[in-house]
Amino acid sequence: DAGITQSPRHKVTETGTPVTLRCHQTENHRYMYWYRQDPGHGLRLIHYSYGVKDTDKGEVSDGYSVSRSKTEDFLLTLESATSSQTSVYFCAISEAPGQVFGRYTFGSGTRLTVV
Amino acid sequence: KQEVTQIPAALSVPEGENLVLNCSFTDSAIYNLQWFRQDPGKGLTSLLLIQSSQREQTSGRLNASLDKSSGRSTLYIAASQPGDSATYLCAVPNTGNQFYFGTGTSLTVIP
């Protein structure tokens, strides 16, 4: 999607290794989110950020950490990858999610396989 | 916690039919509701955002309605086409700046 880029698009990693996924935006939106999408569970929030260095946990945050040192970049780190973290990871941005005009824009996703 | 439900989970219709997708939510204190489309192996594309003060929003063959008091939204697709085949998801934000998603309706339009 225009204005939001995820990298890498695909990754295969071994159990126990650390993995970092990157989300980059050019929209200057304040809010950034990491979701995972799994069959039967839909989209579940991992972590989100409401500003530089301001982050908070979502419903499935165990085993994940995030960092946001610049407005445009939001990093998701799997500290020690496990097979249960095999999933498709989506980044999303929003200018004002709690406001009546707050639209959500998604990246194209990262397909992560942990073997 | 907001619970968002979409029924049916899957729907198959012949080309040309009009159809309705449903989304229900448990907490009616929402600011807006957004409908997305997801093609297989792809990300989510925003279709319509309907504000809490609105009752309807239209884009081409798509029309979304919102009834906050009953906790329901519908997405109406007119004259369906095979290219409309995708998964459709609805999402609502809470006051904590998080969005809650339904699990989606998988639509197949048969030529």
Interface residues (C-beta under 8 A of the other chain):
Chain A: D1 Y31 Y33 G40 H41 G42 L43 L45 Y48 Y50 G58 F90 A92 S94 P97 G98 Q99 V100 F101 G102 R103 Y104 T105 F106 G107 S108 G109
Chain B: Y31 N32 Q34 F36 K42 G43 L44 T45 S46 L49 Q51 S52 S53 L89 A91 P93 N94 T95 G96 N97 Q98 F99 F101 G102 T103 G104
